[in-house]
Amino acid sequence: MNYQELNFAISVCKQNLKLTDYKAIKFAEGLISDEEYQPIKEQREGWRRQINEYEALLPDAKIEWETAIYEEDGETDI
């Protein structure tokens, strides 16, 4: 994935977490059972894991992206 794709994927994962926050709150308040919350918990853990993986790739992707931009502009120094 390139830099923009990584940032987009991170944004999607974070949005998914926000969209399920209310379910986490319901669980914390005892309004839904462990069984009801388990699949949601697993999804949220997966999104967090993806965010961490993608964020680890960002520095190298950013360098590649910046290098490509400078090469397109004909500049030699980054």
MARBA-3410 file (N, C-alpha, C, O; in Angstrom, 1 decimal):
78
0.8,-1.2,0.0,0.0,0.0,0.0,0.9,1.2,0.0,1.9,1.3,0.6 ~ 0.4,2.2,-0.7,1.2,3.5,-0.7,0.7,4.4,0.5,-0.2,4.0,1.2 ~ 1.3,5.5,0.6,1.1,6.4,1.8,-0.4,6.8,1.9,-0.9,6.8,3.0 ~ -0.9,7.2,0.8,-2.3,7.7,0.8,-3.3,6.5,1.2,-4.2,6.7,1.9 ~ -3.0,5.3,0.6,-3.8,4.2,0.9,-3.8,3.7,2.3,-4.8,3.4,2.9
-2.5,3.8,2.9,-2.4,3.5,4.3,-3.2,4.5,5.2,-3.9,4.1,6.1 ~ -3.1,5.7,4.9,-3.8,6.7,5.7,-5.3,6.5,5.5,-6.0,6.7,6.5 ~ -5.8,6.2,4.3,-7.2,6.0,4.2,-7.6,4.7,5.0,-8.7,4.8,5.6 ~ -6.9,3.7,4.9,-7.2,2.4,5.6,-7.2,2.7,7.1,-8.1,2.1,7.8 ~ -6.3,3.5,7.6,-6.3,3.8,9.0,-7.5,4.6,9.4,-8.2,4.4,10.4
-7.9,5.5,8.5,-9.1,6.3,8.8,-10.4,5.5,8.8,-11.2,5.7,9.6 ~ -10.4,4.5,7.9,-11.6,3.6,7.9,-11.7,2.8,9.2,-12.7,2.7,9.8 ~ -10.5,2.3,9.6,-10.5,1.5,10.8,-10.9,2.3,12.0,-11.7,1.9,12.9 ~ -10.4,3.6,12.1,-10.8,4.4,13.2,-12.3,4.8,13.2,-12.9,4.9,14.2 ~ -12.8,5.0,12.0,-14.2,5.3,11.8,-15.1,4.1,12.3,-16.1,4.3,13.0
-14.6,2.9,11.9,-15.3,1.7,12.4,-15.3,1.6,13.9,-16.3,1.2,14.5 ~ -14.2,1.9,14.5,-14.2,1.9,16.0,-15.2,2.9,16.5,-15.9,2.6,17.5 ~ -15.2,4.1,16.0,-16.2,5.1,16.4,-17.6,4.7,16.3,-18.4,4.9,17.2 ~ -17.9,4.0,15.2,-19.2,3.5,14.9,-19.7,2.4,15.9,-20.9,2.2,16.0 ~ -18.7,1.8,16.5,-19.1,0.7,17.4,-18.8,1.1,18.9,-19.0,0.3,19.8
-18.4,2.3,19.1,-18.2,2.8,20.5,-19.4,2.6,21.4,-19.3,2.2,22.5 ~ -20.6,2.9,20.8,-21.8,2.8,21.6,-22.0,1.4,22.1,-22.6,1.2,23.2 ~ -21.6,0.4,21.3,-21.8,-1.0,21.8,-20.8,-1.3,22.9,-21.2,-2.1,23.8 ~ -19.6,-0.8,22.8,-18.6,-1.0,23.9,-19.1,-0.4,25.2,-19.0,-0.9,26.3 ~ -19.8,0.8,25.0,-20.3,1.5,26.2,-21.5,0.7,26.8,-21.6,0.5,28.0
-22.3,0.2,25.9,-23.5,-0.6,26.4,-22.9,-1.9,27.1,-23.5,-2.2,28.2 ~ -21.9,-2.5,26.6,-21.3,-3.6,27.3,-20.7,-3.2,28.7,-21.0,-3.9,29.7 ~ -20.0,-2.1,28.7,-19.4,-1.7,29.9,-20.5,-1.3,31.0,-20.3,-1.5,32.2 ~ -21.6,-0.9,30.5,-22.7,-0.6,31.4,-23.6,-1.8,31.7,-24.6,-1.7,32.5 ~ -23.3,-2.9,31.2,-24.0,-4.1,31.5,-25.3,-4.3,30.7,-26.2,-5.1,31.1
-25.5,-3.5,29.6,-26.7,-3.6,28.9,-26.7,-4.6,27.8,-27.8,-4.9,27.2 ~ -25.6,-5.2,27.4,-25.5,-6.3,26.5,-24.6,-7.4,27.1,-23.7,-7.1,27.9 ~ -24.9,-8.6,26.8,-24.2,-9.7,27.4,-22.8,-9.9,26.8,-22.5,-9.4,25.7 ~ -22.0,-10.8,27.5,-20.7,-11.2,26.9,-20.9,-11.8,25.5,-20.1,-11.5,24.6 ~ -21.9,-12.6,25.4,-22.1,-13.3,24.1,-22.4,-12.4,23.0,-22.0,-12.5,21.9
-23.2,-11.4,23.3,-23.6,-10.4,22.3,-22.4,-9.5,21.9,-22.3,-9.1,20.8 ~ -21.6,-9.2,22.9,-20.5,-8.3,22.7,-19.3,-9.0,22.0,-18.5,-8.3,21.4 ~ -19.1,-10.3,22.2,-17.9,-11.0,21.7,-17.6,-10.7,20.3,-16.4,-10.4,20.0 ~ -18.5,-10.9,19.3,-18.1,-10.6,17.9,-17.7,-9.1,17.7,-16.8,-8.9,16.9 ~ -18.3,-8.2,18.4,-18.0,-6.8,18.3,-16.6,-6.6,18.8,-15.8,-5.9,18.2
-16.3,-7.2,20.0,-15.0,-7.1,20.6,-13.9,-7.6,19.6,-12.8,-7.0,19.5 ~ -14.2,-8.7,19.0,-13.2,-9.3,18.1,-13.0,-8.4,16.9,-11.8,-8.2,16.4 ~ -14.0,-7.8,16.3,-13.9,-6.8,15.2,-13.1,-5.6,15.7,-12.2,-5.2,14.9 ~ -13.4,-5.1,16.8,-12.6,-3.9,17.3,-11.2,-4.2,17.5,-10.3,-3.4,17.2 ~ -10.9,-5.4,18.1,-9.5,-5.8,18.2,-8.8,-5.9,16.9,-7.6,-5.5,16.7
-9.5,-6.4,15.9,-8.9,-6.5,14.5,-8.6,-5.2,13.9,-7.6,-5.0,13.3 ~ -9.6,-4.2,14.1,-9.3,-2.9,13.6,-8.1,-2.2,14.3,-7.4,-1.5,13.6 ~ -8.0,-2.4,15.6,-6.9,-1.8,16.3,-5.6,-2.5,15.8,-4.6,-1.8,15.7 ~ -5.6,-3.8,15.6,-4.4,-4.5,15.1,-4.0,-3.9,13.7,-2.8,-3.7,13.5 ~ -5.0,-3.8,12.9,-4.7,-3.2,11.5,-4.2,-1.8,11.6,-3.2,-1.5,10.9
-4.7,-1.0,12.5,-4.2,0.4,12.7,-2.7,0.3,13.0,-1.9,1.0,12.5 ~ -2.4,-0.5,14.0,-1.0,-0.6,14.5,-0.1,-1.1,13.3,1.0,-0.6,13.2 ~ -0.6,-2.1,12.6,0.2,-2.6,11.4,0.4,-1.5,10.4,1.6,-1.3,9.9 ~ -0.6,-0.8,10.0,-0.5,0.2,9.0,0.3,1.4,9.5,1.1,2.0,8.7 ~ 0.2,1.8,10.7,1.0,2.9,11.3,2.5,2.6,11.3,3.3,3.4,11.1
2.8,1.3,11.5,4.2,0.9,11.4,4.8,1.0,10.0,6.0,1.2,9.9 ~ 3.9,0.9,9.0,4.4,1.0,7.6,4.4,2.5,7.1,5.0,2.8,6.1 ~ 3.8,3.4,7.9,3.7,4.8,7.4,5.0,5.5,7.2,5.2,6.1,6.1 ~ 6.0,5.4,8.1,7.2,6.1,7.9,7.9,5.8,6.5,8.3,6.7,5.8 ~ 8.0,4.5,6.2,8.7,4.2,4.9,7.8,4.6,3.7,8.3,5.0,2.7
6.5,4.4,3.9,5.6,4.8,2.8,5.7,6.3,2.6,5.6,6.8,1.4 ~ 5.8,7.1,3.6,5.9,8.5,3.5,7.1,8.9,2.8,7.1,9.8,1.9 ~ 8.2,8.3,3.1,9.5,8.6,2.4,9.4,8.3,0.9,9.8,9.1,0.1 ~ 8.8,7.1,0.6,8.6,6.8,-0.8,7.7,7.8,-1.5,8.0,8.2,-2.7 ~ 6.6,8.2,-0.8,5.7,9.2,-1.4,6.4,10.5,-1.6,6.3,11.1,-2.7
7.1,11.0,-0.6,7.8,12.3,-0.8,8.9,12.2,-1.8,9.1,13.2,-2.6 ~ 9.6,11.1,-1.9,10.6,10.9,-3.0,10.0,11.0,-4.3,10.5,11.6,-5.2 ~ 8.9,10.3,-4.5,8.2,10.4,-5.8,7.7,11.8,-6.2,7.8,12.2,-7.3 ~ 7.3,12.5,-5.2,6.8,13.9,-5.5,8.0,14.8,-5.9,7.9,15.5,-6.8 ~ 9.1,14.6,-5.1,10.3,15.4,-5.5,10.9,15.0,-6.8,11.3,15.9,-7.6
10.8,13.8,-7.2,11.3,13.3,-8.5,10.4,13.9,-9.6,10.9,14.3,-10.7 ~ 9.1,13.9,-9.4,8.2,14.5,-10.4,8.5,16.0,-10.6,8.3,16.5,-11.7 ~ 8.8,16.7,-9.5,9.1,18.1,-9.6,10.5,18.4,-10.1,10.9,19.5,-10.4 ~ 11.3,17.3,-10.3,12.7,17.5,-10.7,13.7,17.9,-9.7,14.8,18.4,-10.0 ~ 13.3,17.9,-8.4,14.2,18.3,-7.3,15.0,17.1,-6.9,14.6,15.9,-7.0
16.3,17.4,-6.5,17.2,16.3,-6.1,17.3,16.2,-4.6,17.7,15.2,-4.1 ~ 17.0,17.3,-3.8,17.2,17.2,-2.4,15.8,17.1,-1.7,14.9,17.8,-2.1 ~ 15.7,16.3,-0.7,14.5,16.1,0.0,14.5,16.9,1.3,13.6,16.9,2.0
END
